[in-house]
Amino acid sequence: MRCYLAGILFPIIYLTAEPYKSNRFIRFHAFQSIEFTLAWAAMTITTDSVRHQMGGISALLSGLWFLFLVVWFVLMFKAYRGQMFKLPMLGSLAARWAG
């Protein structure tokens, strides 16, 4: 669960420190957390740019941000429960990188 708390800081720590780096479950969630954080950052940058240009779709963009927030909570809950919950596309890539 802690992999999802501090952006990419905790996942990098878990991927480099023993005994975490040899645990496939932790590696999977660390990689998925990094990918999710980067996707969230890209979405935030894109929506901020669009929001400044087109004010009328602000509610839609806020809904998208809220969806990312809900998914983030789901990822933390699933990791806490010991489940390898895979996001579409990101989860498959994280599983491949985790080994």
N, CA, C and O atoms as a printed pandas DataFrame, in Angstrom:
     atom_number atom_name residue_name chain_id  residue_number  x_coord  y_coord  z_coord
0              1         N          MET        A               1    0.815   -1.189    0.000
1              2        CA          MET        A               1    0.000    0.000    0.000
2              3         C          MET        A               1    0.861    1.255    0.000
3              4         O          MET        A               1    0.513    2.250   -0.637
4              5         N          ARG        A               2    1.965    1.213    0.701
5              6        CA          ARG        A               2    2.821    2.400    0.778
6              7         C          ARG        A               2    3.425    2.775   -0.566
7              8         O          ARG        A               2    3.876    3.905   -0.751
8              9         N          CYS        A               3    3.439    1.835   -1.505
9             10        CA          CYS        A               3    3.962    2.143   -2.834
10            11         C          CYS        A               3    3.177    3.264   -3.496
11            12         O          CYS        A               3    3.719    3.997   -4.324
12            13         N          TYR        A               4    1.917    3.400   -3.143
13            14        CA          TYR        A               4    1.051    4.372   -3.797
14            15         C          TYR        A               4    0.978    5.715   -3.069
15            16         O          TYR        A               4    0.299    6.628   -3.539
16            17         N          LEU        A               5    1.658    5.850   -1.939
17            18        CA          LEU        A               5    1.469    7.047   -1.117
18            19         C          LEU        A               5    2.244    8.284   -1.558
19            20         O          LEU        A               5    1.687    9.380   -1.520
20            21         N          ALA        A               6    3.465    8.162   -1.962
21            22        CA          ALA        A               6    4.300    9.348   -2.177
22            23         C          ALA        A               6    4.785    9.469   -3.621
23            24         O          ALA        A               6    5.980    9.628   -3.871
24            25         N          GLY        A               7    3.855    9.392   -4.561
25            26        CA          GLY        A               7    4.249    9.546   -5.957
26            27         C          GLY        A               7    5.198    8.463   -6.394
27            28         O          GLY        A               7    4.866    7.280   -6.322
28            29         N          ILE        A               8    6.372    8.846   -6.847
29            30        CA          ILE        A               8    7.339    7.839   -7.287
30            31         C          ILE        A               8    8.470    7.632   -6.278
31            32         O          ILE        A               8    9.355    6.807   -6.507
32            33         N          LEU        A               9    8.452    8.365   -5.171
33            34        CA          LEU        A               9    9.512    8.238   -4.169
34            35         C          LEU        A               9    9.514    6.861   -3.501
35            36         O          LEU        A               9   10.532    6.169   -3.530
36            37         N          PHE        A              10    8.411    6.459   -2.909
37            38        CA          PHE        A              10    8.351    5.161   -2.229
38            39         C          PHE        A              10    8.570    3.989   -3.178
39            40         O          PHE        A              10    9.307    3.065   -2.832
40            41         N          PRO        A              11    7.954    3.992   -4.370
41            42        CA          PRO        A              11    8.213    2.864   -5.269
42            43         C          PRO        A              11    9.698    2.716   -5.626
43            44         O          PRO        A              11   10.203    1.598   -5.729
44            45         N          ILE        A              12   10.375    3.813   -5.811
45            46        CA          ILE        A              12   11.815    3.728   -6.130
46            47         C          ILE        A              12   12.578    3.165   -4.946
47            48         O          ILE        A              12   13.493    2.361   -5.126
48            49         N          ILE        A              13   12.217    3.573   -3.738
49            50        CA          ILE        A              13   12.869    3.021   -2.546
50            51         C          ILE        A              13   12.635    1.516   -2.474
51            52         O          ILE        A              13   13.562    0.749   -2.212
52            53         N          TYR        A              14   11.385    1.094   -2.707
53            54        CA          TYR        A              14   11.066   -0.334   -2.643
54            55         C          TYR        A              14   11.743   -1.138   -3.751
55            56         O          TYR        A              14   12.042   -2.317   -3.563
56            57         N          LEU        A              15   11.983   -0.522   -4.882
57            58        CA          LEU        A              15   12.639   -1.238   -5.981
58            59         C          LEU        A              15   14.152   -1.342   -5.794
59            60         O          LEU        A              15   14.809   -2.124   -6.481
60            61         N          THR        A              16   14.701   -0.568   -4.880
61            62        CA          THR        A              16   16.157   -0.581   -4.697
62            63         C          THR        A              16   16.613   -1.147   -3.355
63            64         O          THR        A              16   17.789   -1.477   -3.201
64            65         N          ALA        A              17   15.719   -1.267   -2.391
65            66        CA          ALA        A              17   16.119   -1.696   -1.047
66            67         C          ALA        A              17   15.745   -3.155   -0.796
67            68         O          ALA        A              17   14.680   -3.624   -1.198
68            69         N          GLU        A              18   16.649   -3.851   -0.123
69            70        CA          GLU        A              18   16.341   -5.212    0.327
70            71         C          GLU        A              18   15.484   -5.113    1.575
71            72         O          GLU        A              18   15.634   -4.131    2.302
72            73         N          PRO        A              19   14.632   -6.013    1.871
73            74        CA          PRO        A              19   14.265   -7.231    1.146
74            75         C          PRO        A              19   13.163   -7.006    0.118
75            76         O          PRO        A              19   12.702   -7.948   -0.527
76            77         N          TYR        A              20   12.746   -5.752   -0.029
77            78        CA          TYR        A              20   11.601   -5.446   -0.882
78            79         C          TYR        A              20   11.863   -5.729   -2.353
79            80         O          TYR        A              20   10.980   -6.220   -3.056
80            81         N          LYS        A              21   13.071   -5.423   -2.828
81            82        CA          LYS        A              21   13.322   -5.534   -4.260
82            83         C          LYS        A              21   13.284   -6.969   -4.779
83            84         O          LYS        A              21   13.205   -7.175   -5.990
84            85         N          SER        A              22   13.337   -7.953   -3.906
85            86        CA          SER        A              22   13.261   -9.338   -4.354
86            87         C          SER        A              22   11.853   -9.927   -4.213
87            88         O          SER        A              22   11.634  -11.085   -4.567
88            89         N          ASN        A              23   10.907   -9.149   -3.705
89            90        CA          ASN        A              23    9.530   -9.602   -3.543
90            91         C          ASN        A              23    8.723   -9.200   -4.785
91            92         O          ASN        A              23    8.548   -8.013   -5.061
92            93         N          ARG        A              24    8.234  -10.202   -5.532
93            94        CA          ARG        A              24    7.525   -9.935   -6.788
94            95         C          ARG        A              24    6.266   -9.102   -6.564
95            96         O          ARG        A              24    5.963   -8.226   -7.374
96            97         N          PHE        A              25    5.532   -9.351   -5.489
97            98        CA          PHE        A              25    4.315   -8.600   -5.191
98            99         C          PHE        A              25    4.614   -7.112   -4.995
99           100         O          PHE        A              25    3.923   -6.257   -5.548
100          101         N          ILE        A              26    5.635   -6.815   -4.216
101          102        CA          ILE        A              26    6.007   -5.421   -3.967
102          103         C          ILE        A              26    6.538   -4.774   -5.233
103          104         O          ILE        A              26    6.237   -3.613   -5.512
104          105         N          ARG        A              27    7.332   -5.523   -6.006
105          106        CA          ARG        A              27    7.853   -4.986   -7.268
106          107         C          ARG        A              27    6.707   -4.635   -8.226
107          108         O          ARG        A              27    6.728   -3.589   -8.873
108          109         N          PHE        A              28    5.712   -5.520   -8.306
109          110        CA          PHE        A              28    4.569   -5.264   -9.180
110          111         C          PHE        A              28    3.875   -3.959   -8.790
111          112         O          PHE        A              28    3.626   -3.105   -9.640
112          113         N          HIS        A              29    3.565   -3.811   -7.504
113          114        CA          HIS        A              29    2.851   -2.605   -7.077
114          115         C          HIS        A              29    3.731   -1.358   -7.194
115          116         O          HIS        A              29    3.217   -0.271   -7.458
116          117         N          ALA        A              30    5.024   -1.494   -7.005
117          118        CA          ALA        A              30    5.919   -0.349   -7.172
118          119         C          ALA        A              30    5.926    0.110   -8.630
119          120         O          ALA        A              30    5.825    1.306   -8.903
120          121         N          PHE        A              31    6.044   -0.829   -9.563
121          122        CA          PHE        A              31    6.034   -0.457  -10.979
122          123         C          PHE        A              31    4.678    0.111  -11.393
123          124         O          PHE        A              31    4.620    1.097  -12.127
124          125         N          GLN        A              32    3.597   -0.497  -10.931
125          126        CA          GLN        A              32    2.272   -0.003  -11.296
126          127         C          GLN        A              32    2.044    1.390  -10.698
127          128         O          GLN        A              32    1.406    2.235  -11.326
128          129         N          SER        A              33    2.556    1.628   -9.503
129          130        CA          SER        A              33    2.431    2.935   -8.875
130          131         C          SER        A              33    3.172    4.003   -9.681
131          132         O          SER        A              33    2.654    5.101   -9.880
132          133         N          ILE        A              34    4.372    3.686  -10.141
133          134        CA          ILE        A              34    5.136    4.637  -10.957
134          135         C          ILE        A              34    4.376    4.947  -12.239
135          136         O          ILE        A              34    4.249    6.110  -12.622
136          137         N          GLU        A              35    3.876    3.919  -12.900
137          138        CA          GLU        A              35    3.135    4.120  -14.147
138          139         C          GLU        A              35    1.868    4.941  -13.902
139          140         O          GLU        A              35    1.556    5.852  -14.670
140          141         N          PHE        A              36    1.146    4.619  -12.842
141          142        CA          PHE        A              36   -0.095    5.342  -12.525
142          143         C          PHE        A              36    0.198    6.803  -12.199
143          144         O          PHE        A              36   -0.531    7.692  -12.640
144          145         N          THR        A              37    1.248    7.059  -11.438
145          146        CA          THR        A              37    1.615    8.428  -11.085
146          147         C          THR        A              37    1.985    9.226  -12.324
147          148         O          THR        A              37    1.605   10.391  -12.449
148          149         N          LEU        A              38    2.720    8.615  -13.237
149          150        CA          LEU        A              38    3.083    9.308  -14.479
150          151         C          LEU        A              38    1.849    9.577  -15.341
151          152         O          LEU        A              38    1.743   10.634  -15.963
152          153         N          ALA        A              39    0.924    8.626  -15.376
153          154        CA          ALA        A              39   -0.325    8.838  -16.127
154          155         C          ALA        A              39   -1.140    9.964  -15.492
155          156         O          ALA        A              39   -1.709   10.798  -16.196
156          157         N          TRP        A              40   -1.193    9.983  -14.171
157          158        CA          TRP        A              40   -1.920   11.030  -13.456
158          159         C          TRP        A              40   -1.286   12.399  -13.742
159          160         O          TRP        A              40   -1.994   13.376  -13.983
160          161         N          ALA        A              41    0.038   12.461  -13.714
161          162        CA          ALA        A              41    0.728   13.726  -13.986
162          163         C          ALA        A              41    0.466   14.191  -15.421
163          164         O          ALA        A              41    0.223   15.374  -15.656
164          165         N          ALA        A              42    0.516   13.268  -16.369
165          166        CA          ALA        A              42    0.245   13.622  -17.762
166          167         C          ALA        A              42   -1.187   14.121  -17.927
167          168         O          ALA        A              42   -1.433   15.092  -18.642
168          169         N          MET        A              43   -2.129   13.457  -17.264
169          170        CA          MET        A              43   -3.525   13.874  -17.332
170          171         C          MET        A              43   -3.707   15.253  -16.706
171          172         O          MET        A              43   -4.448   16.079  -17.240
172          173         N          THR        A              44   -3.053   15.510  -15.597
173          174        CA          THR        A              44   -3.167   16.805  -14.926
174          175         C          THR        A              44   -2.605   17.923  -15.793
175          176         O          THR        A              44   -3.218   18.983  -15.914
176          177         N          ILE        A              45   -1.459   17.698  -16.390
177          178        CA          ILE        A              45   -0.848   18.708  -17.260
178          179         C          ILE        A              45   -1.746   18.977  -18.463
179          180         O          ILE        A              45   -1.954   20.130  -18.841
180          181         N          THR        A              46   -2.274   17.919  -19.060
181          182        CA          THR        A              46   -3.133   18.063  -20.231
182          183         C          THR        A              46   -4.424   18.779  -19.880
183          184         O          THR        A              46   -4.841   19.692  -20.594
184          185         N          THR        A              47   -5.064   18.375  -18.785
185          186        CA          THR        A              47   -6.339   19.008  -18.425
186          187         C          THR        A              47   -6.157   20.462  -18.006
187          188         O          THR        A              47   -7.020   21.297  -18.277
188          189         N          ASP        A              48   -5.057   20.769  -17.357
189          190        CA          ASP        A              48   -4.809   22.170  -17.002
190          191         C          ASP        A              48   -4.655   23.021  -18.253
191          192         O          ASP        A              48   -5.156   24.144  -18.317
192          193         N          SER        A              49   -3.964   22.483  -19.238
193          194        CA          SER        A              49   -3.783   23.197  -20.494
194          195         C          SER        A              49   -5.118   23.404  -21.207
195          196         O          SER        A              49   -5.400   24.494  -21.706
196          197         N          VAL        A              50   -5.934   22.353  -21.252
197          198        CA          VAL        A              50   -7.239   22.447  -21.915
198          199         C          VAL        A              50   -8.169   23.356  -21.136
199          200         O          VAL        A              50   -8.926   24.120  -21.734
200          201         N          ARG        A              51   -8.127   23.288  -19.816
201          202        CA          ARG        A              51   -9.011   24.094  -18.971
202          203         C          ARG        A              51   -8.777   25.585  -19.201
203          204         O          ARG        A              51   -9.724   26.370  -19.181
204          205         N          HIS        A              52   -7.529   25.977  -19.417
205          206        CA          HIS        A              52   -7.225   27.389  -19.636
206          207         C          HIS        A              52   -7.705   27.851  -21.004
207          208         O          HIS        A              52   -8.033   29.024  -21.186
208          209         N          GLN        A              53   -7.746   26.942  -21.957
209          210        CA          GLN        A              53   -8.166   27.309  -23.307
210          211         C          GLN        A              53   -9.672   27.214  -23.494
211          212         O          GLN        A              53  -10.261   28.022  -24.213
212          213         N          MET        A              54  -10.298   26.238  -22.855
213          214        CA          MET        A              54  -11.729   26.001  -23.049
214          215         C          MET        A              54  -12.386   25.839  -21.682
215          216         O          MET        A              54  -12.389   24.737  -21.134
216          217         N          GLY        A              55  -12.923   26.875  -21.140
217          218        CA          GLY        A              55  -13.493   26.838  -19.801
218          219         C          GLY        A              55  -14.761   26.015  -19.680
219          220         O          GLY        A              55  -15.105   25.599  -18.574
220          221         N          GLY        A              56  -15.465   25.763  -20.767
221          222        CA          GLY        A              56  -16.751   25.098  -20.727
222          223         C          GLY        A              56  -16.715   23.634  -20.342
223          224         O          GLY        A              56  -17.725   23.101  -19.883
224          225         N          ILE        A              57  -15.592   22.968  -20.512
225          226        CA          ILE        A              57  -15.522   21.533  -20.204
226          227         C          ILE        A              57  -14.861   21.276  -18.857
227          228         O          ILE        A              57  -14.346   20.187  -18.603
228          229         N          SER        A              58  -14.880   22.263  -18.023
229          230        CA          SER        A              58  -14.236   22.167  -16.717
230          231         C          SER        A              58  -14.834   21.054  -15.858
231          232         O          SER        A              58  -14.101   20.358  -15.154
232          233         N          ALA        A              59  -16.149   20.878  -15.907
233          234        CA          ALA        A              59  -16.801   19.837  -15.100
234          235         C          ALA        A              59  -16.365   18.444  -15.552
235          236         O          ALA        A              59  -16.150   17.557  -14.725
236          237         N          LEU        A              60  -16.237   18.257  -16.861
237          238        CA          LEU        A              60  -15.786   16.972  -17.390
238          239         C          LEU        A              60  -14.363   16.664  -16.922
239          240         O          LEU        A              60  -14.061   15.534  -16.536
240          241         N          LEU        A              61  -13.513   17.652  -16.958
241          242        CA          LEU        A              61  -12.133   17.456  -16.534
242          243         C          LEU        A              61  -12.038   17.202  -15.035
243          244         O          LEU        A              61  -11.197   16.422  -14.590
244          245         N          SER        A              62  -12.883   17.847  -14.265
245          246        CA          SER        A              62  -12.914   17.596  -12.820
246          247         C          SER        A              62  -13.375   16.175  -12.542
247          248         O          SER        A              62  -12.881   15.532  -11.616
248          249         N          GLY        A              63  -14.318   15.677  -13.337
249          250        CA          GLY        A              63  -14.778   14.296  -13.202
250          251         C          GLY        A              63  -13.679   13.307  -13.506
251          252         O          GLY        A              63  -13.562   12.274  -12.847
252          253         N          LEU        A              64  -12.871   13.622  -14.504
253          254        CA          LEU        A              64  -11.744   12.755  -14.854
254          255         C          LEU        A              64  -10.722   12.724  -13.722
255          256         O          LEU        A              64  -10.185   11.666  -13.392
256          257         N          TRP        A              65  -10.455   13.889  -13.129
257          258        CA          TRP        A              65   -9.531   13.945  -12.004
258          259         C          TRP        A              65  -10.076   13.139  -10.833
259          260         O          TRP        A              65   -9.321   12.434  -10.163
260          261         N          PHE        A              66  -11.395   13.235  -10.576
261          262        CA          PHE        A              66  -12.023   12.482   -9.498
262          263         C          PHE        A              66  -11.922   10.979   -9.765
263          264         O          PHE        A              66  -11.708   10.205   -8.832
264          265         N          LEU        A              67  -12.071   10.560  -11.010
265          266        CA          LEU        A              67  -11.942    9.149  -11.369
266          267         C          LEU        A              67  -10.531    8.635  -11.052
267          268         O          LEU        A              67  -10.375    7.538  -10.516
268          269         N          PHE        A              68   -9.519    9.421  -11.382
269          270        CA          PHE        A              68   -8.151    9.035  -11.046
270          271         C          PHE        A              68   -7.990    8.899   -9.530
271          272         O          PHE        A              68   -7.305    7.989   -9.062
272          273         N          LEU        A              69   -8.606    9.784   -8.768
273          274        CA          LEU        A              69   -8.523    9.726   -7.309
274          275         C          LEU        A              69   -9.160    8.444   -6.776
275          276         O          LEU        A              69   -8.601    7.797   -5.891
276          277         N          VAL        A              70  -10.315    8.079   -7.304
277          278        CA          VAL        A              70  -10.994    6.851   -6.887
278          279         C          VAL        A              70  -10.142    5.631   -7.225
279          280         O          VAL        A              70  -10.004    4.726   -6.401
280          281         N          VAL        A              71   -9.571    5.598   -8.422
281          282        CA          VAL        A              71   -8.720    4.477   -8.820
282          283         C          VAL        A              71   -7.510    4.388   -7.901
283          284         O          VAL        A              71   -7.093    3.290   -7.534
284          285         N          TRP        A              72   -6.945    5.524   -7.528
285          286        CA          TRP        A              72   -5.802    5.534   -6.616
286          287         C          TRP        A              72   -6.168    4.887   -5.284
287          288         O          TRP        A              72   -5.397    4.085   -4.758
288          289         N          PHE        A              73   -7.345    5.226   -4.728
289          290        CA          PHE        A              73   -7.790    4.602   -3.475
290          291         C          PHE        A              73   -8.013    3.100   -3.654
291          292         O          PHE        A              73   -7.674    2.316   -2.768
292          293         N          VAL        A              74   -8.574    2.698   -4.778
293          294        CA          VAL        A              74   -8.790    1.272   -5.048
294          295         C          VAL        A              74   -7.449    0.543   -5.102
295          296         O          VAL        A              74   -7.313   -0.546   -4.544
296          297         N          LEU        A              75   -6.469    1.128   -5.764
297          298        CA          LEU        A              75   -5.145    0.502   -5.847
298          299         C          LEU        A              75   -4.527    0.330   -4.459
299          300         O          LEU        A              75   -3.948   -0.715   -4.161
300          301         N          MET        A              76   -4.648    1.343   -3.623
301          302        CA          MET        A              76   -4.099    1.233   -2.268
302          303         C          MET        A              76   -4.830    0.157   -1.470
303          304         O          MET        A              76   -4.199   -0.626   -0.761
304          305         N          PHE        A              77   -6.144    0.116   -1.582
305          306        CA          PHE        A              77   -6.938   -0.875   -0.846
306          307         C          PHE        A              77   -6.600   -2.290   -1.302
307          308         O          PHE        A              77   -6.432   -3.185   -0.473
308          309         N          LYS        A              78   -6.500   -2.495   -2.599
309          310        CA          LYS        A              78   -6.188   -3.828   -3.120
310          311         C          LYS        A              78   -4.781   -4.265   -2.699
311          312         O          LYS        A              78   -4.576   -5.428   -2.350
312          313         N          ALA        A              79   -3.827   -3.356   -2.730
313          314        CA          ALA        A              79   -2.464   -3.691   -2.294
314          315         C          ALA        A              79   -2.455   -4.027   -0.807
315          316         O          ALA        A              79   -1.780   -4.968   -0.388
316          317         N          TYR        A              80   -3.192   -3.272   -0.016
317          318        CA          TYR        A              80   -3.286   -3.529    1.415
318          319         C          TYR        A              80   -3.873   -4.911    1.691
319          320         O          TYR        A              80   -3.459   -5.590    2.630
320          321         N          ARG        A              81   -4.834   -5.322    0.874
321          322        CA          ARG        A              81   -5.488   -6.630    1.035
322          323         C          ARG        A              81   -4.657   -7.772    0.445
323          324         O          ARG        A              81   -5.056   -8.933    0.537
324          325         N          GLY        A              82   -3.502   -7.456   -0.160
325          326        CA          GLY        A              82   -2.627   -8.490   -0.697
326          327         C          GLY        A              82   -3.023   -8.983   -2.073
327          328         O          GLY        A              82   -2.646  -10.087   -2.466
328          329         N          GLN        A              83   -3.774   -8.186   -2.810
329          330        CA          GLN        A              83   -4.230   -8.577   -4.136
330          331         C          GLN        A              83   -3.406   -7.882   -5.215
331          332         O          GLN        A              83   -3.040   -6.715   -5.078
332          333         N          MET        A              84   -3.121   -8.612   -6.285
333          334        CA          MET        A              84   -2.417   -8.027   -7.423
334          335         C          MET        A              84   -3.452   -7.543   -8.432
335          336         O          MET        A              84   -3.680   -8.191   -9.454
336          337         N          PHE        A              85   -4.064   -6.426   -8.151
337          338        CA          PHE        A              85   -5.078   -5.826   -9.013
338          339         C          PHE        A              85   -4.370   -5.111  -10.153
339          340         O          PHE        A              85   -3.602   -4.176   -9.925
340          341         N          LYS        A              86   -4.627   -5.549  -11.375
341          342        CA          LYS        A              86   -3.957   -4.973  -12.538
342          343         C          LYS        A              86   -4.851   -3.965  -13.236
343          344         O          LYS        A              86   -5.992   -4.256  -13.594
344          345         N          LEU        A              87   -4.306   -2.780  -13.418
345          346        CA          LEU        A              87   -4.987   -1.798  -14.249
346          347         C          LEU        A              87   -4.836   -2.209  -15.715
347          348         O          LEU        A              87   -3.841   -2.836  -16.078
348          349         N          PRO        A              88   -5.811   -1.862  -16.560
349          350        CA          PRO        A              88   -5.652   -2.168  -17.989
350          351         C          PRO        A              88   -4.379   -1.509  -18.524
351          352         O          PRO        A              88   -4.088   -0.359  -18.195
352          353         N          MET        A              89   -3.654   -2.205  -19.313
353          354        CA          MET        A              89   -2.389   -1.806  -19.938
354          355         C          MET        A              89   -1.274   -1.580  -18.921
355          356         O          MET        A              89   -0.213   -2.193  -19.041
356          357         N          LEU        A              90   -1.477   -0.735  -17.943
357          358        CA          LEU        A              90   -0.428   -0.452  -16.960
358          359         C          LEU        A              90   -0.103   -1.674  -16.128
359          360         O          LEU        A              90    1.068   -1.939  -15.857
360          361         N          GLY        A              91   -1.105   -2.418  -15.721
361          362        CA          GLY        A              91   -0.895   -3.603  -14.891
362          363         C          GLY        A              91   -0.131   -4.699  -15.606
363          364         O          GLY        A              91    0.715   -5.364  -15.008
364          365         N          SER        A              92   -0.425   -4.892  -16.886
365          366        CA          SER        A              92    0.298   -5.910  -17.661
366          367         C          SER        A              92    1.766   -5.548  -17.791
367          368         O          SER        A              92    2.642   -6.404  -17.666
368          369         N          LEU        A              93    2.025   -4.283  -18.040
369          370        CA          LEU        A              93    3.406   -3.817  -18.153
370          371         C          LEU        A              93    4.123   -3.948  -16.815
371          372         O          LEU        A              93    5.278   -4.371  -16.770
372          373         N          ALA        A              94    3.452   -3.590  -15.730
373          374        CA          ALA        A              94    4.052   -3.711  -14.398
374          375         C          ALA        A              94    4.348   -5.173  -14.066
375          376         O          ALA        A              94    5.394   -5.475  -13.491
376          377         N          ALA        A              95    3.444   -6.076  -14.417
377          378        CA          ALA        A              95    3.670   -7.504  -14.156
378          379         C          ALA        A              95    4.866   -8.016  -14.941
379          380         O          ALA        A              95    5.652   -8.816  -14.434
380          381         N          ARG        A              96    5.001   -7.561  -16.164
381          382        CA          ARG        A              96    6.156   -7.987  -16.975
382          383         C          ARG        A              96    7.453   -7.460  -16.384
383          384         O          ARG        A              96    8.447   -8.184  -16.328
384          385         N          TRP        A              97    7.458   -6.208  -15.943
385          386        CA          TRP        A              97    8.668   -5.628  -15.353
386          387         C          TRP        A              97    8.993   -6.260  -14.004
387          388         O          TRP        A              97   10.165   -6.383  -13.650
388          389         N          ALA        A              98    7.983   -6.659  -13.255
389          390        CA          ALA        A              98    8.205   -7.258  -11.934
390          391         C          ALA        A              98    8.809   -8.645  -12.039
391          392         O          ALA        A              98    9.417   -9.140  -11.090
392          393         N          GLY        A              99    8.642   -9.269  -13.192
393          394        CA          GLY        A              99    9.260  -10.582  -13.410
394          395         C          GLY        A              99    8.369  -11.728  -13.158
395          396         O          GLY        A              99    8.784  -12.877  -13.310
